[in-house]
Amino acid sequence: MGSMYTAVIFLGVQNASSVQPVVAVERTVFYRERAAGMYSALPYAFAQVTIHQALRDFTCQVGM
């Protein structure tokens, strides 16, 4: 049971550490574009959710 817990925590930490640089870059772009008055947080969040769902769906269909 302890080894299962350790493996799950390890995989979670690995995944989180691989995503952190991507999030940092996206956050920088968002702050720059929001400061320029291009859009607010809601359209940005909507666009992120939409593109991630589309990529997820495409990946699931190609993998089948």
QUIZI-V863582 format. One record per residue. N is the residue number from 1. RES is the residue in one letter. SS is DSSP state (2 for helix, 1 for strand, 0 for the rest). OMEGA is omega in degrees with one decimal (NA if undefined). Layout:
n,res,ss,omega
N,RES,SS,OMEGA
N,RES,SS,OMEGA
This chain:
n,res,ss,omega
1,M,0,179.7
2,G,2,179.2
3,S,2,176.7
4,M,2,177.7
5,Y,2,180.0
6,T,2,-179.9
7,A,2,179.9
8,V,2,178.1
9,I,2,179.9
10,F,2,179.4
11,L,2,177.1
12,G,2,178.9
13,V,2,178.3
14,Q,2,-179.8
15,N,2,179.9
16,A,2,-178.2
17,S,2,177.8
18,S,2,-178.5
19,V,2,-174.8
20,Q,2,178.8
21,P,2,179.4
22,V,2,179.7
23,V,2,-180.0
24,A,2,179.3
25,V,2,179.7
26,E,2,-179.9
27,R,2,178.8
28,T,2,178.6
29,V,2,-179.9
30,F,2,-179.5
31,Y,2,-179.9
32,R,2,-177.7
33,E,2,176.7
34,R,2,178.0
35,A,2,178.1
36,A,0,178.8
37,G,0,-177.7
38,M,0,178.2
39,Y,0,179.1
40,S,0,-175.2
41,A,2,-175.4
42,L,2,177.5
43,P,2,178.1
44,Y,2,179.7
45,A,2,178.4
46,F,2,179.1
47,A,2,178.7
48,Q,2,-179.8
49,V,2,-178.4
50,T,2,-177.7
51,I,2,178.9
52,H,2,176.6
53,Q,2,178.8
54,A,2,178.2
55,L,2,178.3
56,R,2,179.7
57,D,2,178.8
58,F,2,-179.6
59,T,2,179.4
60,C,2,-179.1
61,Q,2,179.9
62,V,2,-178.6
63,G,2,-177.1
64,M,0,NA
